[in-house]
């Protein structure tokens, strides 16, 4: 039986070393690499096959970039199962978004001993026990936040339209567009650019009909 190839993404060197030592005692697991960034993960995947990615949620000064990375990687490499590893206890929003972003399962760092069992389960079962059901529920919740007008506005942002151009195209005032952008960002508790939010909504699929 071939060994399961695992790639671990973690910016904390102590955790990288700890998980490396822990998984090394499992003959069926081949930890092919430990990397510290999403960019390094993608570079590794260009040359090395992986069955499983263990992804830390908080990777760097940008915050929850492990979640963002999971969303990108799950679309680029749909055959790879991603297991989220988190030190953030009892945060339902992060937990839910992890599955919406394509995670196969979610493990708290204080329960990391579960990883070998979850890795084994992931190789046997195409979907996790509750992942797809939870993903659907969170997807429907996110989609329900957007009105038809919100979807139109976000799609225009994806076309690199400025707010002035959007106002002209929709025949409304620039103030109305700014107000609508503000409302949408508030709905998603979003503090970055509106175009980044539009891109994320597109990847989630909530802009589709």
C-alpha positions, 0 to 999 in steps of 0.5 A: 500500500502506498504511503499518504503524501502530506504537505504541512503549511505552518509559519511557526517553526516550533509547530512545523518541527513538532508535527514533523516529529509526530507524523514521522512515527506513522509509517503510512504517512509521508510528510513530503514538506513543511512550508511557511506560506501559501506561495511556498505551498503552491511552488511545492505542488508544482513539483511534488504530488500531495494527497493531503494538505494540513493548513494552519489558519493564522499564517502571518501578519495578514491574519487568517490567510490560511482560510484564503489559501484554502479557498484558492488551493481547493479550486486549483487542486480539487483532488487534494483534501485540506485539513485545517489546523487552528488554535482559535477555539470556539469561533463558529464563523471561522469554522464555518468559513473553512468548510465553505472555502473547501476544507475537508476537516477541521482540527484544533491544535490542542487535539492534533493527535487526531491528525493520523486518524483524519488523514486515514479517513480522508483517504477512504472517504471522498467527503467528510462526515459533515463537511459538505452539508455544512458547506451548503448551509454556509453557502446559502447563508452567504448567498442570502446576504446579497440582493440582486443589485449587490450581485450586479455591483460586485460583478462590475467590480470584478470587471475593474470598474471604478465606483464612478463608472459603476454609477454611470452604468447603473444610472445612479449617483456615486453616493448611492454606489458608495453607500451600497458598497459600504452596506455589502462590506458591513454584511460580510464584516469586511474591512479590506477592499470591495474588489477583494470581497467581490473576488471572494464571493466569486470563488464561493460561487455566490454571484452565480445565478 
